[in-house]
């Protein structure tokens, strides 16, 4: 990245938090998914955020695996990735982070309505 360029966060930053019912539905939907992104010894980088954003554009709901060599605490990775990808941090189970970002034009995962 050039020094003159500023990294901008994605525009579709979630305006509201997910409800408990929505988080539960997303966790159930993600149960069978395999991690699409892995965080290794380089930790959280702009390249990792870009790869995560690409995966979210294609899949809406993804798992990110933190390898043992990752120099980041597992509780810090989810919020960082969510912020840099304009996504919801659904939760962290062990060393696996679950992220959700609604597709711009054709959402594929129906969420329960907020009550």
TAKA-V365815 format. One record per pair of residues at least 12 apart in sequence whose C-alpha atoms are under 8 Angstrom apart, sorted by sequence separation. I is the first residue (numbers start at 1). J is the second residue. D is the distance in whole Angstrom. If there is no record, write none. Layout:
i j d
I J D
I J D
This chain:
i j d
87 99 6
88 100 5
78 91 7
87 100 6
88 101 6
37 51 7
78 92 7
87 101 5
37 52 6
86 101 7
75 92 7
82 99 7
37 55 8
74 92 8
36 55 7
78 97 6
74 94 8
77 97 8
78 98 8
74 95 6
78 99 8
39 64 7
36 62 7
37 63 7
38 64 6
39 65 6
40 66 7
41 67 8
35 62 7
36 63 6
37 64 5
38 65 5
39 66 5
40 67 5
43 70 5
35 63 4
36 64 6
37 65 6
38 66 6
39 67 6
40 68 8
41 69 5
42 70 7
43 71 6
44 72 8
67 95 7
33 62 7
34 63 7
35 64 5
36 65 8
38 67 7
40 69 6
41 70 5
42 71 7
43 72 6
52 81 8
66 95 5
33 63 7
35 65 6
40 70 5
41 71 6
65 95 6
66 96 6
30 61 7
39 70 6
40 71 8
65 96 5
66 97 8
30 62 7
49 81 6
53 85 5
64 96 6
65 97 6
30 63 8
44 77 8
52 85 7
63 96 6
64 97 5
63 97 6
64 98 6
26 61 8
49 84 6
50 85 8
63 98 5
64 99 8
49 85 6
62 98 6
63 99 6
61 98 7
62 99 5
61 99 6
62 100 7
61 100 4
60 100 6
61 101 7
60 101 5
60 102 6
56 99 8
60 103 6
56 100 7
57 101 8
56 101 6
57 103 7
60 107 8
60 108 8
60 109 8
35 96 8
27 90 7
26 90 7
23 90 6
23 91 8
30 98 8
13 83 8
18 88 8
17 88 8
27 98 8
13 85 8
14 86 7
18 90 8
13 86 4
14 87 6
9 83 8
10 84 7
12 86 6
13 87 6
14 88 7
26 100 8
9 84 6
10 85 6
11 86 7
12 87 8
9 85 7
10 86 5
9 86 7
26 111 8
25 111 7
25 112 8
22 111 6
22 112 6
21 112 7
22 113 8
19 114 7
